[in-house]
Amino acid sequence: MASPGKKAFPLRIDPALWAELQRLAANDLRSVNAEIEFLLREALARRGIKVQPPARGADDAGDGGDPP
């Protein structure tokens, strides 16, 4: 299930590419989804487009932020 505030969509991807994404994600201690987001932001930055990453823990319930 998608995190609140994030757009979910199906992605068809070549199995060899998926395997490389899994390897990269594991090396960076990220999920494959987070790795794909990272790589997309990196590609956009190379084109001069800056997209702010979400605040850490913004999608997590009980993230240790302000009490209710």
MOPAC internal coordinates of N, CA, C and O (Angstrom, degrees):
PM7 1SCF
backbone

  N    0.0000 0     0.00 0     0.00 0    0    0    0
  C    1.4447 1     0.00 0     0.00 0    1    0    0
  C    1.5248 1   109.03 1     0.00 0    2    1    0
  O    1.2310 1   120.84 1   -38.05 1    3    2    1
  N    1.3184 1   116.00 1   141.95 1    3    2    1
  C    1.4643 1   120.74 1  -178.74 1    5    3    2
  C    1.5219 1   110.75 1   -73.01 1    6    5    3
  O    1.2310 1   121.21 1   -29.46 1    7    6    5
  N    1.3072 1   115.30 1   150.54 1    7    6    5
  C    1.4547 1   121.29 1   175.42 1    9    7    6
  C    1.5236 1   109.02 1   -70.50 1   10    9    7
  O    1.2310 1   119.89 1   -30.28 1   11   10    9
  N    1.3210 1   117.82 1   149.72 1   11   10    9
  C    1.4649 1   119.63 1   176.64 1   13   11   10
  C    1.5366 1   110.19 1   -58.03 1   14   13   11
  O    1.2310 1   120.83 1   -41.16 1   15   14   13
  N    1.3141 1   116.01 1   138.84 1   15   14   13
  C    1.4596 1   120.10 1   179.13 1   17   15   14
  C    1.5111 1   114.45 1    83.80 1   18   17   15
  O    1.2310 1   119.93 1  -177.52 1   19   18   17
  N    1.3102 1   117.74 1     2.48 1   19   18   17
  C    1.4625 1   120.51 1   178.81 1   21   19   18
  C    1.5150 1   109.46 1  -117.02 1   22   21   19
  O    1.2310 1   120.68 1   -35.30 1   23   22   21
  N    1.3062 1   116.30 1   144.70 1   23   22   21
  C    1.4487 1   123.32 1   178.61 1   25   23   22
  C    1.5292 1   109.09 1   -84.91 1   26   25   23
  O    1.2310 1   120.67 1   -52.49 1   27   26   25
  N    1.3204 1   116.32 1   127.51 1   27   26   25
  C    1.4608 1   121.30 1   176.91 1   29   27   26
  C    1.5272 1   108.75 1  -102.34 1   30   29   27
  O    1.2310 1   120.79 1   -39.24 1   31   30   29
  N    1.3311 1   116.09 1   140.76 1   31   30   29
  C    1.4562 1   120.17 1   175.05 1   33   31   30
  C    1.5178 1   109.16 1  -155.38 1   34   33   31
  O    1.2310 1   120.38 1   -30.50 1   35   34   33
  N    1.3355 1   116.89 1   149.50 1   35   34   33
  C    1.4645 1   119.80 1   178.07 1   37   35   34
  C    1.5303 1   110.02 1   -74.05 1   38   37   35
  O    1.2310 1   120.98 1   -33.26 1   39   38   37
  N    1.3094 1   115.73 1   146.74 1   39   38   37
  C    1.4601 1   120.70 1  -179.57 1   41   39   38
  C    1.5256 1   108.71 1  -133.18 1   42   41   39
  O    1.2310 1   121.18 1   -57.61 1   43   42   41
  N    1.3135 1   115.35 1   122.39 1   43   42   41
  C    1.4598 1   119.92 1   174.32 1   45   43   42
  C    1.5211 1   106.50 1   -92.39 1   46   45   43
  O    1.2310 1   120.73 1   -52.86 1   47   46   45
  N    1.3328 1   116.21 1   127.14 1   47   46   45
  C    1.4600 1   119.33 1  -173.92 1   49   47   46
  C    1.5279 1   109.70 1  -141.66 1   50   49   47
  O    1.2310 1   120.90 1   -36.74 1   51   50   49
  N    1.3097 1   115.89 1   143.26 1   51   50   49
  C    1.4559 1   122.09 1   179.01 1   53   51   50
  C    1.5287 1   109.58 1   -61.16 1   54   53   51
  O    1.2310 1   119.80 1   -44.67 1   55   54   53
  N    1.3303 1   117.99 1   135.33 1   55   54   53
  C    1.4681 1   120.74 1  -178.19 1   57   55   54
  C    1.5339 1   113.59 1   -57.37 1   58   57   55
  O    1.2310 1   119.74 1   144.47 1   59   58   57
  N    1.3115 1   118.10 1   -35.53 1   59   58   57
  C    1.4704 1   120.38 1   179.24 1   61   59   58
  C    1.5253 1   110.44 1   -67.48 1   62   61   59
  O    1.2310 1   120.38 1   140.30 1   63   62   61
  N    1.3232 1   116.87 1   -39.70 1   63   62   61
  C    1.4608 1   121.04 1   177.25 1   65   63   62
  C    1.5276 1   109.93 1   -66.01 1   66   65   63
  O    1.2310 1   120.35 1   138.53 1   67   66   65
  N    1.3336 1   116.94 1   -41.47 1   67   66   65
  C    1.4704 1   121.29 1   177.76 1   69   67   66
  C    1.5300 1   110.44 1   -59.50 1   70   69   67
  O    1.2310 1   120.51 1   137.29 1   71   70   69
  N    1.3207 1   116.62 1   -42.71 1   71   70   69
  C    1.4697 1   120.62 1  -179.74 1   73   71   70
  C    1.5344 1   110.60 1   -62.06 1   74   73   71
  O    1.2310 1   120.13 1   139.77 1   75   74   73
  N    1.3260 1   117.35 1   -40.23 1   75   74   73
  C    1.4663 1   120.47 1   178.12 1   77   75   74
  C    1.5241 1   111.12 1   -67.40 1   78   77   75
  O    1.2310 1   120.52 1   140.67 1   79   78   77
  N    1.3348 1   116.62 1   -39.33 1   79   78   77
  C    1.4623 1   119.97 1   176.83 1   81   79   78
  C    1.5285 1   111.00 1   -62.69 1   82   81   79
  O    1.2310 1   120.57 1   139.13 1   83   82   81
  N    1.3271 1   116.52 1   -40.87 1   83   82   81
  C    1.4702 1   120.44 1   177.49 1   85   83   82
  C    1.5268 1   110.49 1   -62.27 1   86   85   83
  O    1.2310 1   120.57 1   137.77 1   87   86   85
  N    1.3234 1   116.51 1   -42.23 1   87   86   85
  C    1.4648 1   120.87 1   179.68 1   89   87   86
  C    1.5301 1   110.76 1   -63.83 1   90   89   87
  O    1.2310 1   120.72 1   132.53 1   91   90   89
  N    1.3400 1   116.22 1   -47.47 1   91   90   89
  C    1.4663 1   120.11 1   178.69 1   93   91   90
  C    1.5301 1   111.07 1   -60.92 1   94   93   91
  O    1.2310 1   120.75 1   134.68 1   95   94   93
  N    1.3245 1   116.18 1   -45.32 1   95   94   93
  C    1.4663 1   120.87 1  -179.15 1   97   95   94
  C    1.5224 1   110.73 1   -60.31 1   98   97   95
  O    1.2310 1   120.27 1   136.52 1   99   98   97
  N    1.3064 1   117.09 1   -43.48 1   99   98   97
  C    1.4698 1   120.66 1   179.73 1  101   99   98
  C    1.5306 1   110.32 1   -63.79 1  102  101   99
  O    1.2310 1   120.19 1   138.57 1  103  102  101
  N    1.3250 1   117.25 1   -41.43 1  103  102  101
  C    1.4707 1   120.64 1   178.58 1  105  103  102
  C    1.5228 1   112.14 1   -63.30 1  106  105  103
  O    1.2310 1   120.73 1   146.66 1  107  106  105
  N    1.3459 1   116.21 1   -33.34 1  107  106  105
  C    1.4600 1   121.52 1  -178.28 1  109  107  106
  C    1.5273 1   112.70 1   -94.69 1  110  109  107
  O    1.2310 1   120.62 1  -175.22 1  111  110  109
  N    1.3349 1   116.42 1     4.78 1  111  110  109
  C    1.4739 1   122.38 1  -178.54 1  113  111  110
  C    1.5225 1   111.57 1    55.21 1  114  113  111
  O    1.2310 1   121.10 1  -135.03 1  115  114  113
  N    1.3496 1   115.51 1    44.97 1  115  114  113
  C    1.4563 1   122.25 1   177.84 1  117  115  114
  C    1.5201 1   108.76 1  -126.18 1  118  117  115
  O    1.2310 1   121.16 1   -17.15 1  119  118  117
  N    1.3320 1   115.38 1   162.85 1  119  118  117
  C    1.4604 1   120.20 1   169.75 1  121  119  118
  C    1.5317 1   107.67 1   -74.40 1  122  121  119
  O    1.2310 1   120.66 1   -16.23 1  123  122  121
  N    1.3188 1   116.35 1   163.77 1  123  122  121
  C    1.4661 1   119.39 1   177.30 1  125  123  122
  C    1.5294 1   109.10 1   -62.91 1  126  125  123
  O    1.2310 1   120.17 1   140.25 1  127  126  125
  N    1.3255 1   117.28 1   -39.75 1  127  126  125
  C    1.4601 1   120.31 1   178.28 1  129  127  126
  C    1.5295 1   110.99 1   -59.29 1  130  129  127
  O    1.2310 1   120.19 1   132.60 1  131  130  129
  N    1.3199 1   117.25 1   -47.40 1  131  130  129
  C    1.4662 1   121.26 1   179.40 1  133  131  130
  C    1.5206 1   110.63 1   -63.79 1  134  133  131
  O    1.2310 1   120.04 1   143.98 1  135  134  133
  N    1.3228 1   117.53 1   -36.02 1  135  134  133
  C    1.4699 1   121.17 1   178.51 1  137  135  134
  C    1.5246 1   110.28 1   -65.78 1  138  137  135
  O    1.2310 1   120.31 1   137.38 1  139  138  137
  N    1.3261 1   117.02 1   -42.62 1  139  138  137
  C    1.4641 1   120.81 1   178.76 1  141  139  138
  C    1.5233 1   109.49 1   -62.73 1  142  141  139
  O    1.2310 1   119.83 1   135.33 1  143  142  141
  N    1.3417 1   117.94 1   -44.67 1  143  142  141
  C    1.4661 1   120.92 1   177.24 1  145  143  142
  C    1.5251 1   110.70 1   -59.66 1  146  145  143
  O    1.2310 1   120.45 1   136.68 1  147  146  145
  N    1.3260 1   116.75 1   -43.32 1  147  146  145
  C    1.4679 1   121.30 1   178.87 1  149  147  146
  C    1.5243 1   110.57 1   -59.87 1  150  149  147
  O    1.2310 1   120.46 1   132.32 1  151  150  149
  N    1.3215 1   116.73 1   -47.68 1  151  150  149
  C    1.4622 1   120.99 1  -178.40 1  153  151  150
  C    1.5236 1   111.64 1   -65.72 1  154  153  151
  O    1.2310 1   120.02 1   142.76 1  155  154  153
  N    1.3257 1   117.57 1   -37.24 1  155  154  153
  C    1.4632 1   120.66 1   177.11 1  157  155  154
  C    1.5290 1   110.58 1   -65.30 1  158  157  155
  O    1.2310 1   120.25 1   136.46 1  159  158  157
  N    1.3393 1   117.12 1   -43.54 1  159  158  157
  C    1.4650 1   120.21 1   178.24 1  161  159  158
  C    1.5318 1   110.68 1   -62.68 1  162  161  159
  O    1.2310 1   120.67 1   140.06 1  163  162  161
  N    1.3340 1   116.32 1   -39.94 1  163  162  161
  C    1.4546 1   121.59 1   178.61 1  165  163  162
  C    1.5311 1   110.61 1   -62.87 1  166  165  163
  O    1.2310 1   120.36 1   136.56 1  167  166  165
  N    1.3362 1   116.92 1   -43.44 1  167  166  165
  C    1.4665 1   121.19 1   179.40 1  169  167  166
  C    1.5244 1   110.85 1   -65.28 1  170  169  167
  O    1.2310 1   120.18 1   139.47 1  171  170  169
  N    1.3332 1   117.27 1   -40.53 1  171  170  169
  C    1.4606 1   120.51 1   177.80 1  173  171  170
  C    1.5271 1   110.90 1   -64.99 1  174  173  171
  O    1.2310 1   120.22 1   139.63 1  175  174  173
  N    1.3224 1   117.19 1   -40.37 1  175  174  173
  C    1.4667 1   121.47 1   179.28 1  177  175  174
  C    1.5313 1   110.42 1   -61.28 1  178  177  175
  O    1.2310 1   120.09 1   141.12 1  179  178  177
  N    1.3342 1   117.42 1   -38.88 1  179  178  177
  C    1.4713 1   120.66 1   177.54 1  181  179  178
  C    1.5206 1   111.31 1   -62.38 1  182  181  179
  O    1.2310 1   120.44 1   154.74 1  183  182  181
  N    1.3346 1   116.76 1   -25.26 1  183  182  181
  C    1.4674 1   121.54 1   178.24 1  185  183  182
  C    1.5233 1   111.70 1   -93.09 1  186  185  183
  O    1.2310 1   120.84 1  -175.00 1  187  186  185
  N    1.3298 1   116.00 1     5.00 1  187  186  185
  C    1.4489 1   120.09 1   177.75 1  189  187  186
  C    1.5153 1   114.60 1    85.05 1  190  189  187
  O    1.2310 1   120.30 1  -165.08 1  191  190  189
  N    1.3303 1   117.04 1    14.92 1  191  190  189
  C    1.4594 1   121.94 1  -179.63 1  193  191  190
  C    1.5163 1   108.10 1  -107.93 1  194  193  191
  O    1.2310 1   120.72 1   -59.94 1  195  194  193
  N    1.3302 1   116.22 1   120.06 1  195  194  193
  C    1.4588 1   120.04 1  -179.36 1  197  195  194
  C    1.5252 1   109.26 1  -105.18 1  198  197  195
  O    1.2310 1   120.77 1   -53.89 1  199  198  197
  N    1.3242 1   116.14 1   126.11 1  199  198  197
  C    1.4609 1   122.69 1   176.54 1  201  199  198
  C    1.5199 1   106.42 1  -119.35 1  202  201  199
  O    1.2310 1   120.73 1   -56.55 1  203  202  201
  N    1.3322 1   116.21 1   123.45 1  203  202  201
  C    1.4569 1   120.09 1  -179.46 1  205  203  202
  C    1.5194 1   110.31 1   -67.81 1  206  205  203
  O    1.2310 1   119.91 1   -48.66 1  207  206  205
  N    1.3187 1   117.78 1   131.34 1  207  206  205
  C    1.4654 1   119.66 1   173.87 1  209  207  206
  C    1.5227 1   108.82 1   -70.86 1  210  209  207
  O    1.2310 1   120.22 1   -27.31 1  211  210  209
  N    1.3296 1   117.19 1   152.69 1  211  210  209
  C    1.4578 1   119.64 1   177.04 1  213  211  210
  C    1.5239 1   109.81 1   -64.51 1  214  213  211
  O    1.2310 1   120.81 1   -26.67 1  215  214  213
  N    1.3225 1   116.05 1   153.33 1  215  214  213
  C    1.4705 1   120.29 1   177.60 1  217  215  214
  C    1.5217 1   108.78 1   -61.09 1  218  217  215
  O    1.2310 1   120.81 1   -39.88 1  219  218  217
  N    1.3178 1   116.06 1   140.12 1  219  218  217
  C    1.4671 1   119.49 1   178.99 1  221  219  218
  C    1.5091 1   109.81 1   -58.43 1  222  221  219
  O    1.2310 1   121.07 1   -49.34 1  223  222  221
  N    1.3295 1   115.56 1   130.66 1  223  222  221
  C    1.4524 1   120.73 1   177.41 1  225  223  222
  C    1.5162 1   113.68 1    80.88 1  226  225  223
  O    1.2310 1   119.83 1  -179.12 1  227  226  225
  N    1.3431 1   117.93 1     0.88 1  227  226  225
  C    1.4564 1   120.43 1  -177.48 1  229  227  226
  C    1.5228 1   111.59 1   -64.30 1  230  229  227
  O    1.2310 1   119.98 1   151.88 1  231  230  229
  N    1.3297 1   117.64 1   -28.12 1  231  230  229
  C    1.4621 1   120.99 1  -178.75 1  233  231  230
  C    1.5103 1   112.52 1   -94.54 1  234  233  231
  O    1.2310 1   119.94 1   175.70 1  235  234  233
  N    1.3155 1   117.71 1    -4.30 1  235  234  233
  C    1.4575 1   120.75 1  -174.48 1  237  235  234
  C    1.5098 1   111.05 1   -96.06 1  238  237  235
  O    1.2310 1   121.11 1   -44.94 1  239  238  237
  N    1.3178 1   115.48 1   135.06 1  239  238  237
  C    1.4597 1   119.31 1   172.62 1  241  239  238
  C    1.5167 1   107.33 1   -79.37 1  242  241  239
  O    1.2310 1   120.13 1   -38.96 1  243  242  241
  N    1.3202 1   117.36 1   141.04 1  243  242  241
  C    1.4673 1   119.58 1   179.29 1  245  243  242
  C    1.4988 1   112.27 1    65.91 1  246  245  243
  O    1.2310 1   120.12 1  -137.07 1  247  246  245
  N    1.3286 1   117.38 1    42.93 1  247  246  245
  C    1.4566 1   120.63 1  -176.04 1  249  247  246
  C    1.5224 1   113.63 1   -82.24 1  250  249  247
  O    1.2310 1   120.23 1  -174.19 1  251  250  249
  N    1.3229 1   117.17 1     5.81 1  251  250  249
  C    1.4352 1   119.48 1   179.20 1  253  251  250
  C    1.5099 1   112.71 1    86.48 1  254  253  251
  O    1.2310 1   120.49 1  -168.50 1  255  254  253
  N    1.3381 1   116.67 1    11.50 1  255  254  253
  C    1.4557 1   121.37 1   179.23 1  257  255  254
  C    1.5109 1   110.92 1   -76.48 1  258  257  255
  O    1.2310 1   121.37 1    24.69 1  259  258  257
  N    1.3209 1   114.99 1  -155.31 1  259  258  257
  C    1.4570 1   120.06 1  -178.80 1  261  259  258
  C    1.5227 1   111.02 1   -61.24 1  262  261  259
  O    1.2310 1   120.15 1   -41.08 1  263  262  261
  N    1.3206 1   117.32 1   138.92 1  263  262  261
  C    1.4636 1   119.48 1   177.88 1  265  263  262
  C    1.5240 1   110.48 1   -68.86 1  266  265  263
  O    1.2310 1   119.99 1   -25.29 1  267  266  265
  N    1.3292 1   117.62 1   154.71 1  267  266  265
  C    1.4739 1   120.68 1  -178.26 1  269  267  266
  C    1.5148 1   111.58 1   -67.48 1  270  269  267
  O    1.2310 1   120.10 1   180.00 1  271  270  269

